[in-house]
Each structure stands twice: as C-alpha cells, then as structure tokens.
Amino acid sequence: MMQSYLRLVAVSVALCLGSVTSIANAGVFDGHTINYQYYFPNLSMPYASAGNGDYLVNSSVEISNVVDGFGTIDFSGDEFVISFAHGGNFSPTAFNGFAISDVTASINPFASFNLVSNTAVSGAPTLSFDSNHLYVNWAGLNFNRGELVFSVSSLTPHSYPHSHPGTSFSRTISPVPEPDTYAILLVGLGLVGYSARRKQI
C-alpha cells in the first residue's frame, strides 16, 4: 500500500512540474502580438511597400515581405531571423530599416537587443531599442542571399518598475502558472488523500 501511495505522489509531482516547465520556457515573443513597421528615408516616414502590420507570434513565418518584396521574418522564443533569397542594397539615408513594437504591452520591457549572426548583409546594421521597441537600421548596406539572426531579452517581472544598474535580466518570461497546473496538483493531492483514507479503513 505504501508503494502505491508513493507512486501516486511521484506521478502528481511529475505532472505538475512538467506543466510548470513548459510555461517557464516560453520565450520573449511566443504567443504575443508584435507590430512591424518599415521606415524610409527617416524614422518619421513609414514606408508602404513592406509587410507592415500586427502579427501574432506562433510556429509559422510571421512576415513575408521585409521590404519591396524581399525577405521574411520568423519570430521564435527570444530570437527572430530575417532571410533573404536574393540580393540588393539599402539606400544610404538617415533611416532605412524597421521597428518592431509591443503593441499590446504584454511583453516584459526589452532589456537587450543583439545581432547573433549575419550571412546576408555586408557590414552590421545599427541596432537600438527602448522598453517597447526594437529598431534595425541598415541604411547604405548591401544584402545577399542569407540570414540575420537577432536575439532579444526582457526584464524579469520583479525587476521593474524599480530596476537599477546591476539588475539581472532574463531571456525568458516567467508567467504565473495557469489554472490547469493547479488542477493537476489538486488531482494528485486528492488521490494521495484517497489512498491514505483507504489505508486507514
């Protein structure tokens, strides 16, 4: 009887931890809606020949037109990848690039923005960010078939609004466990209680 009791406890804990782990591994972008807007020749001039709009980040490629029919953008976890199938160049202006925004304010404030790898663009684009926007300016650079991989991190929920220098950053969101996590835990505890009651009888 004790073996059955311990087995029930182990199964309950494993189910609960599995559910919490899958939630904790959600990336910065996963499941959130972002806005993509291309700008040219400066940041006050939106450029219409691009896939501008709001996109829900899921398992498919979100943006099929980076600019002028060239390139795609795929968001996943804490990264996004820009892929070009053909070459061309970006005119040398004050700003020739795009901004990604957190339109629903559901993403924790952005904490870092980096170019991880680049097999497509000659030179490195200029990156900048604030708590709700990411900017990529590749004015004057040439591009060829290849990819650019960008990584993003966000502040952990406990790090703001009172963040200060030295605050540790996290690359993942740590949301509150969903109701099904608690339901699994309660079912497990119920089974443990039932087993203990049967043992007393």
PATIVEX-367639 format. One record per residue: z, x, y of N, C-alpha, C in turn. Coordinates in steps of 0.001 Angstrom, whole numbers, plus 524288, in hexadecimal, padded with zeros to 5 digits. Each point is the difference from the previous one (the first is absolute). Layout:
BEGIN
ZXYZXYZXY
...
% end
This chain:
BEGIN
80000803327FB5A800007FCCE804A6800008035F804E8
802F38044A7FFD9800338038B8047F7FAA98026180111
7FD028011E7FBCF7FABE80231800B07FC817FC26802DC
800437FB037FEA07FCDF7FBFA8029A801727FFA7805BA
805088004580115801F57FFC78055A7FDC58048580337
8005B804AF7FDEA7FE0380497802C97FA187FFCD800A8
7FD477FDFC7FC157FA527FF88800567FE7B7FC4D8046B
802BB7FB96800777FEEF7FC3F8042C800EA8026A80563
8043A802FB800928012280298804F47FB9F803DA80156
7FE5E803137FC2E7FBE5803EA800EA7FAE07FD738019A
7FE867FBC17FD567FB267FD4980150800487FDBB8057B
8046E7FDA480165800A47FDB1805347FF898041A80440
80299804647FF4D7FFD78042F803E47FA818023E8006C
7FD57800C47FB9A7FAAE80226800127FC447FC69802E6
8005E7FADC7FEF57FCA27FC42802B6800FA80006805DA
804DB800258017C801707FFF18058F7FE1A804F4802B2
800F28048F7FD9D7FE52804F1802527FA1C8005E80054
7FD3E7FE057FC287FA47800158001D7FDE57FCE88048B
802577FB90801007FE4E7FCB680456801218029780534
804B78024A8009E8016680297804E27FC8A804BA800EF
7FED18030B7FBE87FCAD8049D8008F7FAA17FE85801F2
7FDC37FBCF7FDED7FAC17FE80801B4800037FE67805B7
804507FDAA801DD800517FE89805878009A804DA8035D
8036A803A07FE6F8011D8049A8032B7FB4E803998007A
7FC467FFBC7FC587FB7880372800247FB987FDF280373
800D57FB9A802977FBFD7FDF28037E7FEFD803F68044E
7FAF5800D9801457FE9E803C780400800347FDAE8056B
7FEFF8034D803DC8001B7FE6A805807FC5F7FB61800FB
7FB3B800187FDC37FC1C7FBFB8012F7FFDB7FB787FC1B
801D1800CF7FB3E7FF5A7FC237FBD6801E27FA9080183
7FC767FC2A7FF93801607FA97800FF800617FE75805B5
7FEF6803A18038D8005D7FEDF805987FA9B7FF1180262
7FFE77FD52804627FB1F7FF1E802D57FF8D803EE8046C
7FBB1802BF8001F7FF09803CE804327FB367FE478031D
7FFA0801EB804CE7FB6C7FF028033E7FCFE80512800AE
7FAD67FFAE7FF627FC918047A800D97FCB57FEEB804D2
7FFD7803C8803B27FCCE7FF6F804B07FD8C8053D80169
7FAD480009800697FD3C804BB801937FF6A80005805ED
8007E804B7802677FF7B80090805A97FBFB8043680154
7FCC47FEDA803FA7FC06803AE801E47FDF57FDF380538
7FFA48031D80403800E1805A68007D805888018B801A1
803907FC21800918056D80141801328037F7FBC37FD99
80516800CD80062803AE7FC6D7FD6F800607FAA38028F
7FD827FF4C80479800097FAD08026B7FAFC7FCF77FED9
7FC7E8024E7FCDE7FAFE7FD867FEC97FF627FF107FA1F
8014E7FB557FE187FF0E7FEBF7FA757FA2D800487FECE
7FEB7801E47FB657FA8F800AD7FE557FED47FBF57FBC4
7FC097FCD9800E97FF027FB787FC9D7FD7D8014C7FAC1
7FD16804477FF977FD1D801267FB298036B802C67FBF7
804417FD6E7FE97803A78021B7FC1E802B17FB5E7FD64
802B48010A7FBC3802A67FBD27FD1F8052C7FE8980268
800067FEDC80508804D37FEC1802CA802647FAEC7FDFB
8052E7FFDC7FFBC802997FB3F7FE4580506801187FD22
8025C7FBC17FE03804E0800537FD097FED1800407FA2F
802FD8033A7FD3A7FF2D800BA7FA61805348000E7FD26
800527FD067FBC680482800327FC8B7FF2F804807FC36
803BD803897FFBD7FF898048B7FC8E8013B7FE5B7FA6B
7FC05800937FC92800AA7FEB77FA777FD46804237FCBF
7FE357FEAE7FB6B7FDD1803EC7FC737FA4880144800FF
7FD6A7FD34803867FA7580100800F87FF3E80335804FD
7FB2D801C4800E57FEAB802C2804D4800347FC0980472
8033680115803F7800D57FC29804237FB837FFE2803F8
7FE4680476801E37FC2D80026804457FAE58025C7FDFF
7FBCD7FD008006E7FAF2801C97FDEC7FC638023A80435
801A77FFFC804EF7FCC9802118043F80383802C7803EB
8009B805217FF4E8033580303803A97FD987FFB280570
7FAE880141800607FD2A7FF8E804F47FA208004F7FEF4
7FD057FCAA8029B7FA47800037FFA27FDFD7FFD67FA60
802D87FD637FC827FE5B7FF897FA938016B804A77FC9E
8028B803ED8024180188804A77FD08805AF7FF9C7FE47
8010C801617FB3180547800DD7FE218031C7FB347FE68
803DE801037FCB0803BE7FC0C7FE3B8058280230800A5
803D07FC758002D8057F801A580026802FA7FCF87FBDB
802EB802E57FCDA8032A7FDB17FBDB805B880182800E4
8035A7FC17800C180596800DA800B8802C37FF667FAC6
803B98037B7FEFE803057FFA47FB308051580305800AB
8045C7FD6B7FF0F8050B802A48005C8010B8020B8056D
800A3805268006A8011780298804FA7FB2B802C580226
7FB697FED67FDE07FB3D802CC8018B7FB927FC3E80132
7FC1680210802BB7FAF47FD5A8002E7FBBB804217FFC6
7FBA77FE787FD817FBB1803977FEFE7FB1A7FDE98029D
7FD7C803628031E7FAFA7FEAB802627FBCB802C47FCE1
7FC1C7FD127FE3A7FBB9802347FCE77FAD57FF2E802D2
7FD058042F8006C7FAC17FFB0802347FC0C8013B7FBBC
7FBDB7FCDF7FFB47FBD8800E57FC2B7FB70802FB8026B
7FFBE80039805417FBBB8029E802CA802438031C80485
7FCBC8032E80264801AC80342804587FE5D7FDD780547
8025780224804207FEBA7FE8B8055A80393802E5803B3
800647FE25804DC803848028B803AE8028F7FC0480399
804848017780211802EB7FCBB8039F7FF40802318057C
7FDEF7FCE9803867FEE4801C580554804DF8024280295
7FF4280430803178047A80272802B1801867FCEB804DF
803B47FC797FF75801EB7FCCC80455805EC8008780040
802667FD3B803A6805B88004A8006D8029F7FE217FAF5
7FE017FBC27FDCF8020C7FE1B7FB017FB8B7FDA17FCE5
7FF48801E27FB4C7FC2C7FDEA7FC5F802CC7FFCE7FABD
8025A7FB8F7FEEC803237FF8B7FB43802737FAA47FF9A
804507FFA67FD3C802427FAE27FEEA805EA7FFFF80059
802227FB468003B805A77FF327FFE18014D7FC3A7FB9C
804458010B7FD51802127FC7B7FC04805377FE128020E
800B17FADC8000D804BC7FDAA80232802D87FCA67FC02
805177FFC0800A2803487FC847FCDE800447FAD0802E8
7FC6D7FC6A7FED27FF787FB31803168047F7FC257FF4A
8027D7FFFD7FB85804307FC327FF0D8056F80262800A7
8003B804E9801A3804FF802C0800AB8034E7FFC77FB0D
7FD6B8005F7FB83802C67FFCE7FB01800A98055F7FD7F
7FD56803EA8021D800738055A7FDFE8043C802C48031D
80357802F57FD59803DB8031C802D27FD32803A6803C4
8026580169804777FD5980354803DD7FDCB804FB7FD99
7FB27801468017C7FD86804BC7FE038030A804CA801D2
800AE803C77FC6B80309804AF8012F7FCBE804F37FFE2
7FBAD800047FD167FC8B8048E7FFDE7FA8E7FE407FE6B
7FC298033B801737FA877FECF7FEE77FD2E8052C7FF53
7FDD3800F87FB557FDAC805147FECB7FAD57FF7E7FD25
7FC9C803DC800D07FB2E800837FD008013B803767FB55
7FFA47FDC77FB4780168802CD7FB3B7FB778034D7FE09
7FB497FDBA7FFF77FB67802ED7FE537FB2F7FDE8802C5
7FC05803638007A7FB507FEA2802F17FB46802B87FD9B
7FCA17FCE97FD7C7FB238022B7FDE07FB487FD82802A7
800DF7FD388045C7FBC27FD158026F7FEC9801A980598
803ED8012F803147FF3E800EA805998008D805C08014C
7FC4D801F0803498005380571801BC8045D8006A80401
803DE803327FEEB804868004F80374803DC7FBB07FEAF
804187FFC580312804147FC1F7FEFC800377FC088046C
800217FAFA7FEB6800A47FC138041C805628006F80286
800777FE1C804C7805027FFE9802B3803017FB247FE66
804C1800CD7FE12803417FBA17FE3D804827FF31803CB
8015F7FB0F800E4804A67FEB880308802187FACD7FE03
804ED7FEE9801458024F7FB197FE29804A87FE8B8036B
801557FB067FFCE804FA7FE278020E802597FC8E7FBC4
8040F7FD0B8012C802BC7FD267FBDE7FCA27FBE57FD46
7FBF67FDEC802B47FCCC7FBDA7FDB17FA2E801287FFB8
7FE4F804B2801987FA698013A8002F7FEE9805797FDED
7FB7B800897FD657FDF8805107FE477FAA8800AC8028E
7FF008049D802487FB0C800FC802AD7FD36804AD7FD99
7FAE77FF617FF137FCB8804477FE187FB7080092803D1
7FFA78049F802777FBD08011B803BE7FCD08049C7FDF2
7FB267FEE77FE5D7FCA88042E7FDF47FB4D800E88038B
800B57FF26805107FBD2800C4803D97FDC5805837FFA6
7FAB9800567FFE37FD558050C7FFF57FF938029F7FAB6
8021F7FDB27FBE27FFCB802647FACA7FB807FDBE7FCCE
7FE07803187FC627FBF97FE3A7FC59802967FE467FAEC
7FD5F7FC7A7FD318021A7FE707FAEC7FBAF800047FBED
80182800DB7FB2E7FC82800137FB80802627FCBA7FBAC
7FD3F7FFB87FBA1802147FD3A7FB7680521802827FE59
804127FCE27FF73805178020D7FE7D8045B7FC5C801A4
804D1802047FFE2804957FCC18010B803E8802AB803A4
802DA7FCCB802D280499801BF802DB8049F7FCE17FDE3
80438802B07FEBB804AB7FD6F7FDF88046B800BA803F1
802377FBAC801C18044180013803CC804FA7FE037FD71
804718024B80176805097FE087FE138034C7FE348049F
8032A7FC0C7FEF2803487FDA280408805737FF4C7FDC8
803F5800D480331805527FEBC7FE5D802607FC4E80406
804137FD487FE53802A47FC6080389805D6800FB7FFD9
802A07FE408042C805AC8006C8002E8026C7FC787FBE7
80453801BC7FDBD802DE7FC937FC7A802B97FBD380343
801187FB787FDC6802547FBC280318804FA8018E802DD
803598035E7FD9C804F3801638027F7FF5E8041B80441
7FB3680213800BF7FF3980439803C27FEB07FE198057D
7FF2D7FB03800BE7FEC87FE0D80530802FC7FAF6800EF
800FF7FE36804D67FDC78020C804D0802F7804A48023A
8042A801D47FD628032680433802367FE8D805527FDB6
7FADF800E17FF117FE5E804FE7FDBA80098804508040F
8008E804C07FE278009E8047F803797FDB0804B97FD51
7FF4480462802D07FDE0804AA7FD798033F801757FB41
7FD58801547FBDC802AA801687FB2E800707FB797FC38
7FE637FB5D801C1800107FB807FC7E7FC5A801077FB73
801B77FED37FB4A7FC9B800D37FB7E7FC267FB877FF89
7FB3B8012D7FE907FBE77FC267FF7D7FEC57FF1F7FA4A
7FDEC7FB6D7FEDA7FE697FEB47FAAF7FA547FE737FFFB
7FD25801617FBDD7FA837FE957FF997FF537FAA57FD88
804597FD887FE857FF8A7FADC7FD97803B87FC2980286
7FEBE7FB1F7FF83803587FBDA801F0803F47FEBD7FBBE
804CC7FEE880183803FE7FE6E7FC38801B47FA6D80139
7FCEA7FC247FE60801467FA9980157804A17FDEF7FCE7
802117FB9C801CC804337FD5C7FD297FDC47FDE77FAE7
802C7800917FBA67FDF37FDEF7FB0C7FEC37FA3380068
7FBE77FE587FD527FE5C7FA918002C803837FCB57FC7D
7FFE17FAC2800BE803667FC8B7FCEF7FF698009C7FA1D
7FB3B801477FE1C7FF558007C7FA548032D804827FDC1
80117803FB8033080344804567FE378057C7FE0B7FED0
802157FCDD8039D805377FDDA7FF26800077FC2B7FB6C
7FBCE7FD057FF677FFAF7FC437FBAD80046802DA7FAC8
7FD34804567FF7C80011803097FB278057B8020C7FEF1
80286801F7804258054C8020C7FF5C803C37FBAC7FE48
7FF957FB5A80267803687FBA87FE9C7FF1F7FE2E7FA62
7FB107FFD67FE547FED97FE887FA948028F803DB7FC46
7FF8C804F38012F80260803FE7FCAB805E27FF757FFBE
802707FF2780492805B27FF5B8000D8019D7FB087FD1B
7FCCB7FBE3800858011C7FB2E7FD2B7FFE6800D57FA20
7FC21802F47FE2C7FFAD801217FA68804A9803327FE2A
801AB803AA8034C804918032C7FEA3804D47FC7E7FF97
800A87FC6B803BC8047B7FC677FFE87FFE77FC797FB48
7FB4A7FE007FEBB7FF677FCA47FB7080183802E67FB0B
7FE35804E07FF7A801458031D7FB5E805D7800F37FF9E
80276801278046E805A2801067FFF0802F87FB127FE78
7FE457FB70801EB802987FB057FEB57FF717FED47FA29
7FB53800F17FDC97FF327FF047FA638038C8038A7FCC3
800C7804C5801F28033E803B47FD13805A77FE0C7FFCF
801DF7FD8F80441805707FE058002E800A97FB5A7FC50
7FBF47FCE27FF588004C7FB5C7FC9E7FF9B801AA7FA6E
% end
